[in-house]
């Protein structure tokens, strides 16, 4: 798998020192054997993860955020 493009759409709240928004990754899968994608989410709050469907729609997928190491 390789990342072709990363798009960030962020809002800055200077008073609270918080960034909020979303990240969109365009991926190329080089094999059909992948079932898991591991991303570094340190110090991030992840509220949802979605994937693009074959019909160009979006659907929510399950995810797990590990404890901070």
Gaussian input, Z-matrix of N, CA and C with variables (Angstrom, degrees):
# hf/3-21g

backbone

0 1
 N
 C     1     B1
 C     2     B2     1     A1
 N     3     B3     2     A2     1     D1
 C     4     B4     3     A3     2     D2
 C     5     B5     4     A4     3     D3
 N     6     B6     5     A5     4     D4
 C     7     B7     6     A6     5     D5
 C     8     B8     7     A7     6     D6
 N     9     B9     8     A8     7     D7
 C    10    B10     9     A9     8     D8
 C    11    B11    10    A10     9     D9
 N    12    B12    11    A11    10    D10
 C    13    B13    12    A12    11    D11
 C    14    B14    13    A13    12    D12
 N    15    B15    14    A14    13    D13
 C    16    B16    15    A15    14    D14
 C    17    B17    16    A16    15    D15
 N    18    B18    17    A17    16    D16
 C    19    B19    18    A18    17    D17
 C    20    B20    19    A19    18    D18
 N    21    B21    20    A20    19    D19
 C    22    B22    21    A21    20    D20
 C    23    B23    22    A22    21    D21
 N    24    B24    23    A23    22    D22
 C    25    B25    24    A24    23    D23
 C    26    B26    25    A25    24    D24
 N    27    B27    26    A26    25    D25
 C    28    B28    27    A27    26    D26
 C    29    B29    28    A28    27    D27
 N    30    B30    29    A29    28    D28
 C    31    B31    30    A30    29    D29
 C    32    B32    31    A31    30    D30
 N    33    B33    32    A32    31    D31
 C    34    B34    33    A33    32    D32
 C    35    B35    34    A34    33    D33
 N    36    B36    35    A35    34    D34
 C    37    B37    36    A36    35    D35
 C    38    B38    37    A37    36    D36
 N    39    B39    38    A38    37    D37
 C    40    B40    39    A39    38    D38
 C    41    B41    40    A40    39    D39
 N    42    B42    41    A41    40    D40
 C    43    B43    42    A42    41    D41
 C    44    B44    43    A43    42    D42
 N    45    B45    44    A44    43    D43
 C    46    B46    45    A45    44    D44
 C    47    B47    46    A46    45    D45
 N    48    B48    47    A47    46    D46
 C    49    B49    48    A48    47    D47
 C    50    B50    49    A49    48    D48
 N    51    B51    50    A50    49    D49
 C    52    B52    51    A51    50    D50
 C    53    B53    52    A52    51    D51
 N    54    B54    53    A53    52    D52
 C    55    B55    54    A54    53    D53
 C    56    B56    55    A55    54    D54
 N    57    B57    56    A56    55    D55
 C    58    B58    57    A57    56    D56
 C    59    B59    58    A58    57    D57
 N    60    B60    59    A59    58    D58
 C    61    B61    60    A60    59    D59
 C    62    B62    61    A61    60    D60
 N    63    B63    62    A62    61    D61
 C    64    B64    63    A63    62    D62
 C    65    B65    64    A64    63    D63
 N    66    B66    65    A65    64    D64
 C    67    B67    66    A66    65    D65
 C    68    B68    67    A67    66    D66
 N    69    B69    68    A68    67    D67
 C    70    B70    69    A69    68    D68
 C    71    B71    70    A70    69    D69
 N    72    B72    71    A71    70    D70
 C    73    B73    72    A72    71    D71
 C    74    B74    73    A73    72    D72
 N    75    B75    74    A74    73    D73
 C    76    B76    75    A75    74    D74
 C    77    B77    76    A76    75    D75
 N    78    B78    77    A77    76    D76
 C    79    B79    78    A78    77    D77
 C    80    B80    79    A79    78    D78
 N    81    B81    80    A80    79    D79
 C    82    B82    81    A81    80    D80
 C    83    B83    82    A82    81    D81
 N    84    B84    83    A83    82    D82
 C    85    B85    84    A84    83    D83
 C    86    B86    85    A85    84    D84
 N    87    B87    86    A86    85    D85
 C    88    B88    87    A87    86    D86
 C    89    B89    88    A88    87    D87
 N    90    B90    89    A89    88    D88
 C    91    B91    90    A90    89    D89
 C    92    B92    91    A91    90    D90
 N    93    B93    92    A92    91    D91
 C    94    B94    93    A93    92    D92
 C    95    B95    94    A94    93    D93
 N    96    B96    95    A95    94    D94
 C    97    B97    96    A96    95    D95
 C    98    B98    97    A97    96    D96
 N    99    B99    98    A98    97    D97
 C   100   B100    99    A99    98    D98
 C   101   B101   100   A100    99    D99
 N   102   B102   101   A101   100   D100
 C   103   B103   102   A102   101   D101
 C   104   B104   103   A103   102   D102
 N   105   B105   104   A104   103   D103
 C   106   B106   105   A105   104   D104
 C   107   B107   106   A106   105   D105
 N   108   B108   107   A107   106   D106
 C   109   B109   108   A108   107   D107
 C   110   B110   109   A109   108   D108
 N   111   B111   110   A110   109   D109
 C   112   B112   111   A111   110   D110
 C   113   B113   112   A112   111   D111
 N   114   B114   113   A113   112   D112
 C   115   B115   114   A114   113   D113
 C   116   B116   115   A115   114   D114
 N   117   B117   116   A116   115   D115
 C   118   B118   117   A117   116   D116
 C   119   B119   118   A118   117   D117
 N   120   B120   119   A119   118   D118
 C   121   B121   120   A120   119   D119
 C   122   B122   121   A121   120   D120
 N   123   B123   122   A122   121   D121
 C   124   B124   123   A123   122   D122
 C   125   B125   124   A124   123   D123
 N   126   B126   125   A125   124   D124
 C   127   B127   126   A126   125   D125
 C   128   B128   127   A127   126   D126
 N   129   B129   128   A128   127   D127
 C   130   B130   129   A129   128   D128
 C   131   B131   130   A130   129   D129
 N   132   B132   131   A131   130   D130
 C   133   B133   132   A132   131   D131
 C   134   B134   133   A133   132   D132
 N   135   B135   134   A134   133   D133
 C   136   B136   135   A135   134   D134
 C   137   B137   136   A136   135   D135
 N   138   B138   137   A137   136   D136
 C   139   B139   138   A138   137   D137
 C   140   B140   139   A139   138   D138
 N   141   B141   140   A140   139   D139
 C   142   B142   141   A141   140   D140
 C   143   B143   142   A142   141   D141
 N   144   B144   143   A143   142   D142
 C   145   B145   144   A144   143   D143
 C   146   B146   145   A145   144   D144
 N   147   B147   146   A146   145   D145
 C   148   B148   147   A147   146   D146
 C   149   B149   148   A148   147   D147
 N   150   B150   149   A149   148   D148
 C   151   B151   150   A150   149   D149
 C   152   B152   151   A151   150   D150
 N   153   B153   152   A152   151   D151
 C   154   B154   153   A153   152   D152
 C   155   B155   154   A154   153   D153
 N   156   B156   155   A155   154   D154
 C   157   B157   156   A156   155   D155
 C   158   B158   157   A157   156   D156
 N   159   B159   158   A158   157   D157
 C   160   B160   159   A159   158   D158
 C   161   B161   160   A160   159   D159
 N   162   B162   161   A161   160   D160
 C   163   B163   162   A162   161   D161
 C   164   B164   163   A163   162   D162
 N   165   B165   164   A164   163   D163
 C   166   B166   165   A165   164   D164
 C   167   B167   166   A166   165   D165
 N   168   B168   167   A167   166   D166
 C   169   B169   168   A168   167   D167
 C   170   B170   169   A169   168   D168
 N   171   B171   170   A170   169   D169
 C   172   B172   171   A171   170   D170
 C   173   B173   172   A172   171   D171
 N   174   B174   173   A173   172   D172
 C   175   B175   174   A174   173   D173
 C   176   B176   175   A175   174   D174
 N   177   B177   176   A176   175   D175
 C   178   B178   177   A177   176   D176
 C   179   B179   178   A178   177   D177
 N   180   B180   179   A179   178   D178
 C   181   B181   180   A180   179   D179
 C   182   B182   181   A181   180   D180
 N   183   B183   182   A182   181   D181
 C   184   B184   183   A183   182   D182
 C   185   B185   184   A184   183   D183
 N   186   B186   185   A185   184   D184
 C   187   B187   186   A186   185   D185
 C   188   B188   187   A187   186   D186
 N   189   B189   188   A188   187   D187
 C   190   B190   189   A189   188   D188
 C   191   B191   190   A190   189   D189
 N   192   B192   191   A191   190   D190
 C   193   B193   192   A192   191   D191
 C   194   B194   193   A193   192   D192
 N   195   B195   194   A194   193   D193
 C   196   B196   195   A195   194   D194
 C   197   B197   196   A196   195   D195
 N   198   B198   197   A197   196   D196
 C   199   B199   198   A198   197   D197
 C   200   B200   199   A199   198   D198
 N   201   B201   200   A200   199   D199
 C   202   B202   201   A201   200   D200
 C   203   B203   202   A202   201   D201
 N   204   B204   203   A203   202   D202
 C   205   B205   204   A204   203   D203
 C   206   B206   205   A205   204   D204

   B1=1.4304
   B2=1.5196
   B3=1.3168
   B4=1.4580
   B5=1.5272
   B6=1.3250
   B7=1.4633
   B8=1.5242
   B9=1.3404
   B10=1.4596
   B11=1.5135
   B12=1.3418
   B13=1.4575
   B14=1.5216
   B15=1.3128
   B16=1.4546
   B17=1.5284
   B18=1.3339
   B19=1.4582
   B20=1.5221
   B21=1.3233
   B22=1.4631
   B23=1.5212
   B24=1.3193
   B25=1.4583
   B26=1.5265
   B27=1.3295
   B28=1.4614
   B29=1.5179
   B30=1.3257
   B31=1.4545
   B32=1.5228
   B33=1.3149
   B34=1.4577
   B35=1.5310
   B36=1.3341
   B37=1.4619
   B38=1.5325
   B39=1.3300
   B40=1.4589
   B41=1.5258
   B42=1.3360
   B43=1.4619
   B44=1.5255
   B45=1.3197
   B46=1.4730
   B47=1.5245
   B48=1.3212
   B49=1.4676
   B50=1.5329
   B51=1.3631
   B52=1.4636
   B53=1.5250
   B54=1.3289
   B55=1.4639
   B56=1.5131
   B57=1.3319
   B58=1.4651
   B59=1.5175
   B60=1.3149
   B61=1.4554
   B62=1.5133
   B63=1.3252
   B64=1.4608
   B65=1.5152
   B66=1.3162
   B67=1.4651
   B68=1.5188
   B69=1.3154
   B70=1.4637
   B71=1.5267
   B72=1.3276
   B73=1.4598
   B74=1.5146
   B75=1.3184
   B76=1.4611
   B77=1.5246
   B78=1.3306
   B79=1.4564
   B80=1.5148
   B81=1.3174
   B82=1.4583
   B83=1.5211
   B84=1.3135
   B85=1.4654
   B86=1.5173
   B87=1.3164
   B88=1.4596
   B89=1.5235
   B90=1.3131
   B91=1.4571
   B92=1.5239
   B93=1.3036
   B94=1.4703
   B95=1.5242
   B96=1.3251
   B97=1.4617
   B98=1.5285
   B99=1.3256
   B100=1.4592
   B101=1.5156
   B102=1.3325
   B103=1.4545
   B104=1.5215
   B105=1.3409
   B106=1.4540
   B107=1.5201
   B108=1.3183
   B109=1.4578
   B110=1.5239
   B111=1.3281
   B112=1.4564
   B113=1.5263
   B114=1.3379
   B115=1.4632
   B116=1.5223
   B117=1.3142
   B118=1.4588
   B119=1.5293
   B120=1.3220
   B121=1.4681
   B122=1.5218
   B123=1.3059
   B124=1.4698
   B125=1.5263
   B126=1.3211
   B127=1.4649
   B128=1.5281
   B129=1.3265
   B130=1.4622
   B131=1.5201
   B132=1.3205
   B133=1.4615
   B134=1.5230
   B135=1.3172
   B136=1.4627
   B137=1.5200
   B138=1.3372
   B139=1.4630
   B140=1.5199
   B141=1.3299
   B142=1.4608
   B143=1.5196
   B144=1.3210
   B145=1.4622
   B146=1.5179
   B147=1.3306
   B148=1.4591
   B149=1.5173
   B150=1.3218
   B151=1.4562
   B152=1.5230
   B153=1.3030
   B154=1.4653
   B155=1.5210
   B156=1.3160
   B157=1.4604
   B158=1.5303
   B159=1.3153
   B160=1.4630
   B161=1.5237
   B162=1.3417
   B163=1.4683
   B164=1.5326
   B165=1.3408
   B166=1.4699
   B167=1.5205
   B168=1.3145
   B169=1.4569
   B170=1.5196
   B171=1.3137
   B172=1.4575
   B173=1.5131
   B174=1.3307
   B175=1.4589
   B176=1.5209
   B177=1.3252
   B178=1.4568
   B179=1.5178
   B180=1.3223
   B181=1.4599
   B182=1.5225
   B183=1.3140
   B184=1.4668
   B185=1.5324
   B186=1.3258
   B187=1.4543
   B188=1.5228
   B189=1.3098
   B190=1.4624
   B191=1.5188
   B192=1.3230
   B193=1.4603
   B194=1.5387
   B195=1.3152
   B196=1.4625
   B197=1.5253
   B198=1.3222
   B199=1.4597
   B200=1.5123
   B201=1.3040
   B202=1.4679
   B203=1.5196
   B204=1.3395
   B205=1.4643
   B206=1.4935
   A1=107.69
   A2=115.66
   A3=120.85
   A4=109.37
   A5=115.35
   A6=121.70
   A7=107.56
   A8=115.74
   A9=120.98
   A10=112.49
   A11=116.08
   A12=120.77
   A13=108.58
   A14=116.72
   A15=122.45
   A16=107.72
   A17=116.21
   A18=122.28
   A19=108.39
   A20=116.84
   A21=122.00
   A22=109.33
   A23=116.42
   A24=123.01
   A25=106.00
   A26=117.01
   A27=121.70
   A28=112.00
   A29=114.95
   A30=123.76
   A31=107.07
   A32=116.65
   A33=121.73
   A34=109.83
   A35=116.15
   A36=122.04
   A37=106.56
   A38=116.44
   A39=120.94
   A40=111.81
   A41=117.98
   A42=120.67
   A43=111.57
   A44=116.48
   A45=121.26
   A46=112.16
   A47=117.67
   A48=124.20
   A49=110.35
   A50=114.26
   A51=121.22
   A52=109.69
   A53=115.20
   A54=121.95
   A55=106.90
   A56=117.34
   A57=120.33
   A58=108.62
   A59=115.97
   A60=119.86
   A61=110.82
   A62=115.57
   A63=118.89
   A64=110.69
   A65=113.77
   A66=122.24
   A67=107.52
   A68=116.14
   A69=121.10
   A70=107.77
   A71=115.89
   A72=121.57
   A73=109.70
   A74=117.24
   A75=122.46
   A76=106.49
   A77=116.04
   A78=121.71
   A79=111.36
   A80=116.13
   A81=122.59
   A82=107.23
   A83=115.30
   A84=120.84
   A85=108.00
   A86=116.98
   A87=122.16
   A88=112.10
   A89=116.32
   A90=121.71
   A91=107.99
   A92=116.89
   A93=121.37
   A94=111.44
   A95=117.70
   A96=121.56
   A97=113.45
   A98=118.59
   A99=121.26
   A100=110.77
   A101=115.52
   A102=121.06
   A103=111.57
   A104=116.09
   A105=120.68
   A106=110.34
   A107=115.37
   A108=122.41
   A109=106.76
   A110=117.10
   A111=121.59
   A112=108.51
   A113=115.56
   A114=121.92
   A115=109.66
   A116=117.17
   A117=122.43
   A118=108.15
   A119=116.99
   A120=121.83
   A121=111.28
   A122=117.25
   A123=120.82
   A124=110.52
   A125=115.60
   A126=124.87
   A127=113.21
   A128=117.82
   A129=121.66
   A130=110.09
   A131=116.40
   A132=122.19
   A133=106.20
   A134=116.85
   A135=121.79
   A136=107.71
   A137=116.11
   A138=120.46
   A139=112.66
   A140=117.78
   A141=120.22
   A142=109.62
   A143=114.85
   A144=122.33
   A145=106.66
   A146=115.73
   A147=120.87
   A148=109.49
   A149=115.00
   A150=120.85
   A151=108.76
   A152=115.38
   A153=120.64
   A154=108.76
   A155=116.36
   A156=121.24
   A157=110.33
   A158=115.66
   A159=120.95
   A160=111.66
   A161=117.43
   A162=121.24
   A163=111.91
   A164=117.55
   A165=124.58
   A166=114.09
   A167=117.43
   A168=120.78
   A169=109.47
   A170=116.50
   A171=122.06
   A172=109.67
   A173=117.35
   A174=120.73
   A175=109.18
   A176=115.87
   A177=121.72
   A178=109.57
   A179=115.65
   A180=121.22
   A181=108.47
   A182=115.67
   A183=119.37
   A184=108.99
   A185=114.48
   A186=119.85
   A187=109.23
   A188=115.32
   A189=122.11
   A190=107.90
   A191=115.72
   A192=120.92
   A193=106.41
   A194=116.14
   A195=121.42
   A196=110.63
   A197=115.50
   A198=120.47
   A199=110.48
   A200=116.28
   A201=120.79
   A202=109.61
   A203=116.14
   A204=119.24
   A205=112.14
   D1=141.87
   D2=174.91
   D3=-137.62
   D4=151.62
   D5=178.50
   D6=-91.98
   D7=121.83
   D8=178.26
   D9=-88.18
   D10=-34.24
   D11=-175.20
   D12=-156.01
   D13=143.38
   D14=173.35
   D15=-127.23
   D16=123.60
   D17=-179.25
   D18=-117.15
   D19=128.29
   D20=177.72
   D21=-115.76
   D22=134.22
   D23=175.02
   D24=-125.61
   D25=100.29
   D26=-172.32
   D27=-122.00
   D28=147.80
   D29=171.87
   D30=-114.63
   D31=135.88
   D32=-177.99
   D33=-103.58
   D34=127.81
   D35=172.72
   D36=-113.86
   D37=95.88
   D38=-175.48
   D39=-66.28
   D40=-36.86
   D41=-179.06
   D42=-61.46
   D43=-43.00
   D44=-179.27
   D45=-91.14
   D46=-7.38
   D47=-176.41
   D48=55.66
   D49=53.51
   D50=-176.07
   D51=-132.14
   D52=138.14
   D53=168.12
   D54=-106.03
   D55=135.11
   D56=174.99
   D57=-133.47
   D58=151.04
   D59=-179.71
   D60=153.86
   D61=-148.96
   D62=-179.03
   D63=-144.56
   D64=160.64
   D65=175.29
   D66=-122.13
   D67=137.05
   D68=177.43
   D69=-121.93
   D70=122.16
   D71=179.02
   D72=-107.76
   D73=130.73
   D74=172.27
   D75=-98.70
   D76=119.76
   D77=-173.43
   D78=-116.54
   D79=149.62
   D80=169.22
   D81=-115.51
   D82=120.76
   D83=178.83
   D84=-91.70
   D85=120.75
   D86=-177.63
   D87=-91.42
   D88=-2.15
   D89=-179.68
   D90=-152.24
   D91=150.81
   D92=176.18
   D93=-88.59
   D94=2.71
   D95=-176.48
   D96=-84.67
   D97=-6.44
   D98=-179.08
   D99=-79.18
   D100=134.61
   D101=173.97
   D102=-125.54
   D103=-12.92
   D104=-174.85
   D105=-131.94
   D106=137.18
   D107=174.22
   D108=-118.85
   D109=124.61
   D110=-178.67
   D111=-108.44
   D112=124.25
   D113=-179.97
   D114=-122.78
   D115=150.71
   D116=175.87
   D117=-79.30
   D118=115.78
   D119=-178.48
   D120=-118.80
   D121=22.37
   D122=-176.55
   D123=-55.62
   D124=129.26
   D125=178.63
   D126=65.64
   D127=18.54
   D128=176.25
   D129=-109.42
   D130=148.41
   D131=171.13
   D132=-103.81
   D133=114.92
   D134=-178.97
   D135=-98.01
   D136=121.47
   D137=-178.20
   D138=-99.69
   D139=-27.26
   D140=177.52
   D141=-165.22
   D142=158.09
   D143=173.69
   D144=-133.34
   D145=133.42
   D146=-178.14
   D147=-128.17
   D148=155.06
   D149=176.98
   D150=-127.54
   D151=150.28
   D152=178.79
   D153=-80.85
   D154=136.27
   D155=-179.50
   D156=-90.68
   D157=169.99
   D158=179.85
   D159=-61.73
   D160=-25.90
   D161=-179.87
   D162=-94.04
   D163=19.09
   D164=178.86
   D165=67.17
   D166=17.86
   D167=172.36
   D168=-91.92
   D169=-175.42
   D170=178.35
   D171=-125.97
   D172=142.88
   D173=175.54
   D174=-138.65
   D175=146.78
   D176=177.61
   D177=-72.66
   D178=144.59
   D179=176.78
   D180=-126.32
   D181=157.69
   D182=-179.53
   D183=-76.00
   D184=153.02
   D185=179.59
   D186=-153.48
   D187=163.89
   D188=178.02
   D189=-136.79
   D190=131.37
   D191=175.29
   D192=-106.78
   D193=118.31
   D194=-178.12
   D195=-71.44
   D196=160.81
   D197=173.97
   D198=-63.73
   D199=148.48
   D200=179.09
   D201=-65.40
   D202=134.90
   D203=179.04
   D204=-97.55

